[in-house]
Amino acid sequence: MLLRVDFGSEQPLYQQLRDQIVEGIAAGALAPGERLPSVRQLAADLDINLQTANKAYALLQGEGFIKAHKREGFVVRARDELAASAEHRREITSKLRPICAEAVCRGMSEREFARFAAGVYAAVKNGGPAR
């Protein structure tokens, strides 16, 4: 999986990396048990600060998307290890509420929003662009 960073984006680089890796896991581009590049290698490949790469991996590990192995480095967790707990559902809800509020403010109907969200969900799951 090819990771890219946009140095001109308002989104922090570590967050860009975190989001791309999560999308890669969702789309199957990163398989369970797959080894990720080392923090040093990732930083060198993307020409970013070592601490930025480390922060992205620490965030992913803290959220349960990856785990550290002594010999293998960071690897992608299996899907059954990623089941949404009540805590994860609360996190997703807190992220989704402002998006829903914006959709309401912009006049999207619930049906239109549901279709739109379903399209984005399918695109993420299939590793393609949003429709």
N, CA, C and O of each residue as an XYZ file, in Angstrom:
524
protein
N       0.846     -1.178      0.000
C       0.000      0.000      0.000
C       0.890      1.239      0.000
O       1.846      1.342      0.769
N       0.556      2.159     -0.867
C       1.332      3.389     -0.995
C       0.718      4.477     -0.127
O      -0.460      4.807     -0.272
N       1.516      5.029      0.768
C       1.065      6.117      1.622
C       1.599      7.425      1.074
O       2.721      7.499      0.574
N       0.786      8.442      1.176
C       1.184      9.778      0.722
C       0.808     10.786      1.786
O      -0.170     10.611      2.512
N       1.598     11.845      1.870
C       1.252     12.940      2.765
C       1.156     14.221      1.963
O       1.882     14.432      0.992
N       0.247     15.060      2.395
C       0.052     16.369      1.758
C       0.575     17.414      2.733
O      -0.080     17.744      3.722
N       1.771     17.932      2.438
C       2.398     18.894      3.333
C       1.629     20.213      3.385
O       1.825     21.000      4.311
N       0.764     20.465      2.413
C      -0.013     21.699      2.387
C      -1.357     21.586      3.072
O      -2.072     22.581      3.198
N      -1.713     20.399      3.515
C      -3.006     20.171      4.146
C      -3.047     20.753      5.546
O      -2.024     20.838      6.226
N      -4.239     21.153      5.972
C      -4.426     21.609      7.354
C      -4.423     20.431      8.323
O      -4.186     20.601      9.518
N      -4.690     19.235      7.797
C      -4.715     18.038      8.637
C      -3.281     17.635      8.987
O      -2.430     17.560      8.100
N      -3.006     17.375     10.262
C      -1.643     16.987     10.646
C      -1.180     15.738      9.883
O      -1.985     14.870      9.543
N       0.115     15.666      9.625
C       0.672     14.548      8.865
C       0.408     13.208      9.542
O       0.080     12.230      8.871
N       0.548     13.154     10.873
C       0.320     11.889     11.574
C      -1.125     11.427     11.393
O      -1.390     10.229     11.298
N      -2.064     12.386     11.347
C      -3.476     12.038     11.162
C      -3.723     11.545      9.735
O      -4.506     10.619      9.523
N      -3.057     12.161      8.766
C      -3.161     11.698      7.386
C      -2.704     10.244      7.283
O      -3.364      9.423      6.646
N      -1.576      9.933      7.910
C      -1.052      8.563      7.885
C      -2.006      7.609      8.578
O      -2.306      6.536      8.055
N      -2.483      7.994      9.751
C      -3.419      7.157     10.505
C      -4.645      6.835      9.660
O      -5.063      5.681      9.565
N      -5.217      7.871      9.046
C      -6.438      7.688      8.260
C      -6.199      6.791      7.044
O      -7.036      5.943      6.734
N      -5.071      6.964      6.353
C      -4.772      6.142      5.182
C      -4.562      4.680      5.561
O      -4.989      3.781      4.837
N      -3.911      4.443      6.684
C      -3.693      3.067      7.126
C      -5.016      2.419      7.519
O      -5.256      1.258      7.189
N      -5.875      3.154      8.220
C      -7.190      2.607      8.577
C      -7.989      2.301      7.308
O      -8.637      1.257      7.225
N      -7.949      3.194      6.324
C      -8.646      2.925      5.057
C      -8.050      1.712      4.353
O      -8.782      0.921      3.756
N      -6.739      1.558      4.416
C      -6.095      0.394      3.818
C      -6.536     -0.904      4.468
O      -6.734     -1.913      3.792
N      -6.689     -0.872      5.781
C      -7.178     -2.045      6.513
C      -8.627     -2.326      6.113
O      -8.992     -3.472      5.851
N      -9.451     -1.276      6.068
C     -10.869     -1.431      5.723
C     -11.053     -2.008      4.322
O     -11.934     -2.838      4.097
N     -10.221     -1.566      3.389
C     -10.344     -2.002      1.994
C      -9.670     -3.344      1.724
O      -9.839     -3.923      0.651
N      -8.900     -3.841      2.707
C      -8.202     -5.099      2.504
C      -6.845     -4.933      1.833
O      -6.174     -5.919      1.528
N      -6.441     -3.686      1.604
C      -5.118     -3.444      1.024
C      -4.026     -3.781      2.027
O      -2.893     -4.065      1.640
N      -4.355     -3.751      3.301
C      -3.462     -4.180      4.370
C      -4.146     -5.362      5.051
O      -5.183     -5.204      5.696
N      -3.568     -6.521      4.906
C      -4.173     -7.748      5.414
C      -3.819     -7.979      6.878
O      -2.779     -7.520      7.349
N      -4.686     -8.692      7.596
C      -4.365     -9.046      8.976
C      -3.025     -9.769      9.042
O      -2.748    -10.671      8.252
N      -2.202     -9.355     10.001
C      -0.887     -9.957     10.153
C       0.182     -9.336      9.270
O       1.367     -9.635      9.414
N      -0.243     -8.461      8.347
C       0.732     -7.836      7.455
C       1.629     -6.888      8.237
O       1.174     -6.137      9.099
N       2.887     -6.944      7.919
C       3.891     -6.126      8.589
C       3.936     -4.740      7.959
O       3.943     -4.596      6.736
N       3.965     -3.734      8.809
C       4.091     -2.352      8.351
C       5.566     -1.964      8.339
O       6.377     -2.577      9.034
N       5.915     -0.947      7.552
C       7.310     -0.503      7.582
C       7.671     -0.021      8.995
O       6.808      0.426      9.751
N       8.936     -0.118      9.325
C       9.367      0.393     10.623
C       9.121      1.893     10.671
O       8.946      2.536      9.636
N       9.110      2.440     11.865
C       8.926      3.885     12.032
C      10.010      4.630     11.263
O       9.729      5.610     10.574
N      11.244      4.163     11.383
C      12.362      4.810     10.673
C      12.193      4.740      9.160
O      12.431      5.717      8.450
N      11.776      3.564      8.676
C      11.605      3.390      7.234
C      10.465      4.260      6.716
O      10.590      4.891      5.667
N       9.361      4.295      7.443
C       8.223      5.122      7.048
C       8.628      6.594      6.988
O       8.316      7.290      6.022
N       9.317      7.060      8.013
C       9.766      8.451      8.049
C      10.701      8.753      6.881
O      10.586      9.801      6.246
N      11.616      7.847      6.602
C      12.560      8.051      5.495
C      11.839      8.032      4.150
O      12.096      8.882      3.298
N      10.934      7.065      3.953
C      10.213      6.947      2.678
C       9.383      8.186      2.364
O       9.289      8.603      1.209
N       8.786      8.770      3.393
C       7.892      9.914      3.193
C       8.569     11.256      3.445
O       7.958     12.314      3.287
N       9.838     11.198      3.838
C      10.610     12.396      4.151
C       9.895     13.237      5.214
O       9.680     14.438      5.053
N       9.537     12.553      6.307
C       8.877     13.215      7.430
C       9.698     12.970      8.689
O      10.598     12.131      8.701
N       9.385     13.697      9.730
C      10.059     13.568     11.010
C       9.741     12.206     11.619
O       8.617     11.713     11.525
N      10.737     11.621     12.233
C      10.585     10.325     12.888
C       9.456     10.352     13.920
O       8.708      9.382     14.042
N       9.327     11.453     14.661
C       8.287     11.569     15.679
C       6.884     11.585     15.075
O       5.927     11.132     15.703
N       6.768     12.109     13.851
C       5.474     12.128     13.167
C       5.034     10.708     12.843
O       3.885     10.336     13.081
N       5.950      9.918     12.299
C       5.650      8.520     11.986
C       5.347      7.750     13.270
O       4.418      6.944     13.314
N       6.127      8.001     14.300
C       5.929      7.331     15.583
C       4.560      7.676     16.168
O       3.888      6.806     16.722
N       4.144      8.931     16.049
C       2.850      9.361     16.581
C       1.697      8.668     15.843
O       0.710      8.270     16.461
N       1.828      8.528     14.529
C       0.789      7.839     13.750
C       0.663      6.388     14.209
O      -0.446      5.901     14.428
N       1.796      5.696     14.354
C       1.761      4.301     14.794
C       1.251      4.180     16.224
O       0.499      3.257     16.537
N       1.651      5.099     17.092
C       1.183      5.061     18.481
C      -0.337      5.232     18.536
O      -1.016      4.562     19.314
N      -0.859      6.125     17.715
C      -2.297      6.340     17.655
C      -3.007      5.084     17.165
O      -4.006      4.663     17.748
N      -2.490      4.488     16.095
C      -3.080      3.261     15.547
C      -3.019      2.107     16.547
O      -3.955      1.315     16.655
N      -1.919      2.026     17.268
C      -1.784      0.970     18.268
C      -2.749      1.212     19.432
O      -3.391      0.282     19.920
N      -2.840      2.450     19.863
C      -3.755      2.785     20.947
C      -5.210      2.532     20.589
O      -6.017      2.184     21.452
N      -5.544      2.706     19.315
C      -6.910      2.470     18.849
C      -7.156      1.000     18.523
O      -8.284      0.607     18.226
N      -6.097      0.188     18.578
C      -6.252     -1.247     18.360
C      -6.149     -1.709     16.917
O      -6.402     -2.882     16.644
N      -5.792     -0.846     15.989
C      -5.712     -1.239     14.588
C      -4.445     -2.035     14.267
O      -4.445     -2.882     13.374
N      -3.375     -1.757     14.999
C      -2.116     -2.474     14.801
C      -1.590     -2.921     16.160
O      -2.009     -2.414     17.201
N      -0.681     -3.860     16.131
C      -0.037     -4.298     17.369
C       1.455     -4.436     17.114
O       1.892     -4.651     15.983
N       2.216     -4.311     18.173
C       3.674     -4.398     18.080
C       4.117     -5.817     18.434
O       3.685     -6.398     19.430
N       4.995     -6.354     17.580
C       5.638     -7.637     17.846
C       7.124     -7.373     18.018
O       7.702     -6.546     17.314
N       7.729     -8.070     18.943
C       9.151     -7.850     19.216
C      10.008     -8.111     17.989
O      10.935     -7.349     17.712
N       9.722     -9.156     17.262
C      10.546     -9.517     16.102
C      10.044     -8.942     14.789
O      10.840     -8.654     13.896
N       8.760     -8.774     14.662
C       8.174     -8.369     13.376
C       7.861     -6.885     13.268
O       7.519     -6.415     12.183
N       7.965     -6.145     14.342
C       7.597     -4.733     14.311
C       6.091     -4.579     14.427
O       5.435     -5.343     15.135
N       5.552     -3.602     13.739
C       4.108     -3.359     13.792
C       3.393     -4.175     12.727
O       3.817     -4.215     11.572
N       2.300     -4.829     13.128
C       1.502     -5.632     12.198
C       0.024     -5.271     12.353
O      -0.415     -4.805     13.405
N      -0.720     -5.496     11.291
C      -2.157     -5.226     11.271
C      -2.874     -6.295     12.084
O      -2.591     -7.486     11.953
N      -3.796     -5.858     12.915
C      -4.590     -6.799     13.712
C      -5.614     -7.512     12.832
O      -6.031     -7.002     11.792
N      -6.002     -8.692     13.275
C      -7.041     -9.457     12.590
C      -8.395     -8.772     12.785
O      -8.613     -8.091     13.787
N      -9.291     -8.954     11.833
C     -10.620     -8.317     11.903
C     -11.373     -8.681     13.179
O     -12.050     -7.837     13.765
N     -11.255     -9.935     13.608
C     -11.982    -10.324     14.816
C     -11.445     -9.620     16.059
O     -12.129     -9.562     17.081
N     -10.241     -9.089     15.981
C      -9.668     -8.318     17.091
C     -10.107     -6.860     17.032
O      -9.867     -6.099     17.969
N     -10.749     -6.470     15.933
C     -11.139     -5.078     15.727
C     -12.635     -4.832     15.914
O     -13.125     -3.753     15.580
N     -13.359     -5.802     16.436
C     -14.799     -5.641     16.610
C     -15.104     -4.356     17.398
O     -14.405     -4.009     18.351
N     -16.151     -3.677     16.977
C     -16.518     -2.400     17.602
C     -17.118     -2.633     18.984
O     -18.203     -3.200     19.114
N     -16.419     -2.199     19.985
C     -16.917     -2.277     21.357
C     -17.855     -1.093     21.594
O     -18.001     -0.220     20.738
N     -18.476     -1.079     22.747
C     -19.345      0.050     23.097
C     -18.542      1.346     23.082
O     -19.041      2.383     22.645
N     -17.298      1.289     23.559
C     -16.449      2.483     23.560
C     -16.158      2.964     22.133
O     -16.201      4.162     21.854
N     -15.864      2.023     21.239
C     -15.603      2.400     19.849
C     -16.855      2.971     19.185
O     -16.768      3.904     18.387
N     -18.000      2.418     19.514
C     -19.249      2.948     18.951
C     -19.489      4.377     19.438
O     -19.962      5.218     18.674
N     -19.167      4.656     20.702
C     -19.296      6.025     21.220
C     -18.340      6.969     20.486
O     -18.707      8.099     20.163
N     -17.127      6.508     20.228
C     -16.150      7.317     19.481
C     -16.656      7.636     18.080
O     -16.591      8.778     17.627
N     -17.160      6.612     17.404
C     -17.680      6.800     16.046
C     -18.858      7.766     16.072
O     -18.975      8.630     15.203
N     -19.731      7.621     17.066
C     -20.883      8.525     17.198
C     -20.422      9.959     17.387
O     -20.975     10.872     16.774
N     -19.414     10.169     18.228
C     -18.946     11.538     18.480
C     -18.319     12.157     17.236
O     -18.362     13.376     17.067
N     -17.744     11.345     16.372
C     -17.167     11.853     15.123
C     -18.260     12.078     14.068
O     -18.160     12.976     13.232
N     -19.290     11.253     14.126
C     -20.354     11.321     13.124
C     -21.365     12.434     13.395
O     -21.936     12.984     12.453
N     -21.595     12.773     14.654
C     -22.585     13.805     14.996
C     -22.353     15.137     14.288
O     -23.297     15.680     13.714
N     -21.124     15.691     14.304
C     -20.922     16.973     13.610
C     -21.136     16.864     12.098
O     -21.576     17.822     11.464
N     -20.828     15.710     11.526
C     -21.047     15.507     10.091
C     -22.551     15.490      9.806
O     -23.013     16.098      8.840
N     -23.307     14.792     10.650
C     -24.764     14.764     10.495
C     -25.346     16.164     10.676
O     -26.234     16.567      9.925
N     -24.855     16.903     11.661
C     -25.349     18.265     11.900
C     -25.095     19.144     10.685
O     -25.957     19.930     10.291
N     -23.915     19.014     10.093
C     -23.622     19.809      8.892
C     -24.548     19.438      7.749
O     -25.015     20.310      7.016
N     -24.819     18.134      7.591
C     -25.734     17.693      6.531
C     -27.129     18.287      6.739
O     -27.770     18.718      5.781
N     -27.598     18.311      7.991
C     -28.902     18.901      8.292
C     -28.894     20.395      7.965
O     -29.821     20.905      7.336
N     -27.838     21.091      8.397
C     -27.734     22.530      8.140
C     -27.703     22.843      6.642
O     -28.183     23.893      6.214
N     -27.150     21.948      5.866
C     -27.042     22.167      4.417
C     -28.251     21.638      3.646
O     -28.269     21.636      2.415
N     -29.256     21.190      4.391
C     -30.515     20.823      3.758
C     -30.593     19.408      3.207
O     -31.509     19.106      2.442
N     -29.664     18.531      3.571
C     -29.754     17.151      3.097
C     -30.857     16.428      3.863
O     -30.962     16.547      5.084
N     -31.666     15.687      3.139
C     -32.682     14.880      3.815
C     -32.001     13.662      4.439
O     -30.877     13.313      4.081
N     -32.694     13.031      5.367
C     -32.144     11.838      6.013
C     -31.891     10.744      4.975
O     -30.876     10.049      5.021
N     -32.814     10.608      4.059
C     -32.682      9.593      3.002
C     -31.475      9.892      2.116
O     -30.693      8.994      1.800
N     -31.324     11.164      1.713
C     -30.198     11.564      0.875
C     -28.878     11.335      1.616
O     -27.913     10.838      1.034
N     -28.838     11.696      2.890
C     -27.628     11.503      3.682
C     -27.306     10.015      3.812
O     -26.146      9.621      3.686
N     -28.315      9.191      4.061
C     -28.099      7.750      4.199
C     -27.540      7.159      2.901
O     -26.633      6.327      2.940
N     -28.077      7.586      1.752
C     -27.556      7.106      0.459
C     -26.115      7.560      0.261
O     -25.265      6.785     -0.178
N     -25.851      8.811      0.586
C     -24.511      9.370      0.456
C     -23.528      8.618      1.350
O     -22.447      8.233      0.904
N     -23.906      8.408      2.617
C     -23.051      7.703      3.566
C     -22.818      6.260      3.116
O     -21.708      5.742      3.237
N     -23.855      5.617      2.601
C     -23.713      4.244      2.103
C     -22.726      4.189      0.936
O     -21.947      3.242      0.825
N     -22.757      5.185      0.082
C     -21.817      5.242     -1.042
C     -20.377      5.413     -0.584
O     -19.467      4.774     -1.111
N     -20.180      6.280      0.402
C     -18.832      6.495      0.953
C     -18.363      5.221      1.652
O     -17.211      4.818      1.492
N     -19.234      4.591      2.417
C     -18.912      3.347      3.123
C     -18.468      2.273      2.116
O     -17.449      1.612      2.314
N     -19.239      2.109      1.044
C     -18.903      1.110      0.023
C     -17.573      1.433     -0.644
O     -16.784      0.528     -0.916
N     -17.318      2.696     -0.909
C     -16.057      3.086     -1.541
C     -14.873      2.768     -0.635
O     -13.846      2.273     -1.098
N     -15.019      3.054      0.653
C     -13.941      2.748      1.609
C     -13.710      1.243      1.678
O     -12.574      0.771      1.628
N     -14.787      0.513      1.792
C     -14.693     -0.949      1.920
C     -14.063     -1.576      0.675
O     -13.335     -2.564      0.774
N     -14.341     -1.006     -0.480
C     -13.832     -1.549     -1.740
C     -12.541     -0.901     -2.202
O     -11.984     -1.289     -3.229
N     -12.056      0.092     -1.448
C     -10.796      0.719     -1.781
C     -10.847      1.643     -2.978
O      -9.819      1.896     -3.607
N     -12.018      2.148     -3.304
C     -12.143      3.046     -4.442
C     -12.532      4.441     -4.021
O     -12.702      4.716     -2.833
N     -12.674      5.321     -4.992
C     -13.094      6.688     -4.673
C     -14.580      6.740     -4.305
O     -15.365      5.888     -4.720
N     -14.943      7.736     -3.535
C     -16.351      7.917     -3.168
C     -17.151      8.263     -4.406
O     -16.680      8.971     -5.296
N     -18.378      7.746     -4.445
C     -19.246      7.991     -5.601
C     -20.073      9.218     -5.390
O     -20.866      9.585     -6.257
